Amino acid sequence: MTAPIKALVTGDFGREYLVMLPDRSECVASRKGKKQDVTCGDEVLISMTGPKAARIDEVLSRRNVLFRQDVWREKTLAANIDHAVIICAPSPPFSPTFLNLCLLACEAANIAVTIMLNKKDLPEFDAAYAGLRHLEKIGYNVLPISAKFDISPLRPLLDGKKTLFVGESGMGKSRTVNNLVMRDVAKEGGISLALNAGKHTTTFTRLYWLDKDTAIIDSPGMQSFGLFHLEDDDIAYAMPEFRPYFGECKFNDCAHMDEPGCAVIAATELGKIEAQRLTFYQALIEQQRELRQSHPEWKR
């Protein structure tokens, strides 16, 4: 029996995958049975089934995984990543809710984040940047940039890392990835025929090497980011500005909603926590509770 081969998943196309072999060549792989538990960035054990074809036999242990989940479905974005870049822009205007949900997901997965504010050349840019200052105060890195004209400020933040790019549609993610990879990945068709994916390969997740130690993962543009997999306590802990006040609330099980003696609410009233962040948190907790109540059959 041929010994299994350790490989890296570099493309997630739904039911088929692209994997990189030890010699850094790539081949198309499929998963045994009906399992769809593989994602870009996974380390896997494979068996070769042909000259450029393989079967994924096992997904190896992950050090982290970033995914979004609503009541009906779960979508894994990437695994074993060092860094995430959330791309925003002033036009079309980015959604603060979407941004905050992405930040929560990364915090919960212990993944470092850069908020890339794109389209620096637009007149609306300064107002959009002002809307992110409170996140800089918390400690998030906000990078003002124009991917259309100069991508160089982003490159040092990527060196030696595997970085996932996420963002709503229209934020300039494709242009950013194209400029980093130095080819138009939106038109890449080299594996389209093998995957029978036609011209729609950009709707899937793909890893690109910038050098032997640096990789970026391009994910599809999205308009929502569900966090139904997180418990209330997980969400609270994923708000970095809340953490200094944990243990100071009157009640040990304080959810920071409307409880008397809540240290988080008191800090917000004193201006130590941005009011819009507390409002976002409370609205999310209310939404999560309503979803659990209306779907009691759903189990984590």
ZISULBEL-V709513 format. One line per field, one symbol per residue. psi: psi as a letter, one per 30 degrees, with the letter a starting at -180 (. if undefined). Layout:
psi->???
This chain:
psi->kkklkklkjfkjgdfllkkklfgglllkllkkbgkhgklkfkklklkkfaehklkjekklkkflkklkkaeflkjkellhlfkkjjkllfjlkljeeeeeeeeeeeeeghkkkkjjjlhffkffeeeeeeffefeeefgkjkjkljfeejfefeefffkgljkkklllkgfgeeeeeeeefgljffgkgegeeefhfbggffglkkkkkeaffkkkjklkklfljkhffkleeeeefgjeffeffkfflekegkghdgkkgkeeeeeefggfkkefeeeeeeeeeeeeeeeeefiffkk.
